[in-house]
Amino acid sequence: MAIITKEILSSAIVDIGALNLRQREQLTDEIHAKQPQLLASVLALRSFGVTFEQLDVPLNILLVCHQSMKATGRAWPVINDDMQERGIKRVIGRISFIEGLAAEQVAQAVSAFVTEHKEQWLLAFVFGELRTNNLMQIETEPQRFLVLSALNLVECIAEAGEMANDRPESLQK
């Protein structure tokens, strides 16, 4: 069952959409302090040729993901390299499965993937953001890395969610 509900996600989307640039910077600083590997994985996209304009998509996704994680009230473990590596292997495995399928079969596979995912609402949001920004039709290597990174955010959060403590973070110390 998803930890990040559609209500939590919807609220996070609205909250992030209402932030000004300074507030987005402050939230990014918070992400750097609490989930540095997630932020690094998005910022590293620049070294793979992702433009600043394209980088706005995974950064926005990351902001929404982080806000959603906070809104659960749980203490989330720090996502590390091992979790990211396991996540990217899962993403690549799923992508390899659908390569060469007809468009209708791809749509069915993606729908099943979302429906069965541990964080289905978050995954649906990411697919929606990628689709809205015309990134689902991967035409370049930078786009490929961007899509992999965005999907891996969800994989890592889903894995971390299994370890998230029900006690609020403020009571952990």
N, C-alpha and C positions, 0 to 999 in steps of 0.2 A: 504494500500500500504506500502511496506517495506521502512523503512528509510535507512537501511543498504542495499545498492544495491549490485548486483553481482560485479560491478566494484570496489566499496569500499572494499568489502570483499576480492576480489582477490588481490588487492593491499596490504591489511593488512596481508594476508597469506604470500605473498612474503616478505614484510617488516619484519615480525616476524621470518621467516625462515633465514633471513640474519643477525639477531642479534647474537652477541657473548654472552657468559655467563654474563659478566659484564653489558652489555646493557639490557639483560633480567632481571637482578636484579634491575637495575634502573627503568625499566618499572613496575616491580612488586612493587617497592616502590611508584611509582606514583599511581598505582591501590589502594594500601593501603591508600593513602591520599584521593583519589577521590571516591572510591567505596569499602570501607573496608569490607562491608558485603559480597560482592561477593568473595573477596579474602579469607575471613574467612570460607565461605562455602566450598571452595575447600580445604583449609588447614585442615579443620576439618575431612576430609576423612581419614586422618592417624589414628584418634581415632576409626574409624570403620574397621580398618584392611587393608586399601589400602596400598600397598607397595610403596616405593619411586619411583620405576620404573613405576608403574601404575599411580602414582600421576602426572607424567610428561604429561599424556594425558589431564586431565582437566586443568592443569596449562597452557599448550599450547593453549587450547581452550579459556581460560580466557584472555590470552595475545592477541589473535586474536580478540576476542570480544571487548576488551578495545580499541585496535588500530582502529577497525572499528567504534566504537562509537566516538572516537576523530575525525576521518576523515570525519564524517558527518558535522562537524562545528557547531553542536548544543550544547546547554548547557543541559546536562542530569541531572535529579534529582538523588540524592543519593538513591540507592536501599536499602530499610529497611527490617526489619523482617516481617512486614505485607505483603509486596510485595512478599517476598520469600515464605511465607506460602501460599498465594493465588496461586503462581506459582506451588509449589509442589503439591497442591491439584489438579490442572489442569493436571499435568503430571501423577499423580497416577490414576486419572480418566481415562485418555486415555490408560494407560497401563492395567488397569482393564478391559477396553472394549475389548482389543485384546487378553487377556489371553484365552487360549483354542481354539483360531481360528486356522484353517489350515494355513500352511506357505504361501500359495498364498493369502489368505484373509488378513493375517498380512501385507504382502507386499502392498496390495491394501490400507489397512487402513493407513499405514505409508505414502504412497505416497499421499493420500488425505490429511492427517494431514499436511504434508510439503507444499503442494500446497495451502492450505487454511490458512496457518499460517501468522500472521502479519509480521513476520521476516523470510520469507521462505528461503532466501539464507543462513542466519545464521543457521537456523535449519538444512538445507541440509548439510552444512559444518559439524555440530556437528555429525549428523548421519554418515557421511562419515568418520570422525575421529574415531568414535566408531567402525565402521565396519573395517576400516583399521587396528585397533589395537586389533581385535578379541574380542571386548567387547559387541557385540550385542547378543551373545549367553550367557546370564547371567547364570553362573554356581555356583557362590559363593555370599555370602552376601556382601562382600566388593565390588564386581563388580556391584551388584545391587545399592549400595549407589553411586558408581562412575557414573553410567549411569543416575540415578535420579538427581544427582548434575549437571552433564553436560547439561541435558535437561532443568533443572530449570534455569540455566544461561540464556538460550534463552527466557524462559517464562518471567523472570524478566526484561530482556532488552526490550522485546516487550511491556510490560506494561509501563516501564519507557519511552519508545519511544513516547508513546501517550502524555506524559507530557513534553517531551523535548522541550526546547525553541528554536525557529529558530534563535534567536540572538546568535552569537558566544559567547562562555564562556568568552572570554577576554573583551567583552563589557558589561557583566553582572554586573561588580563591580563598 
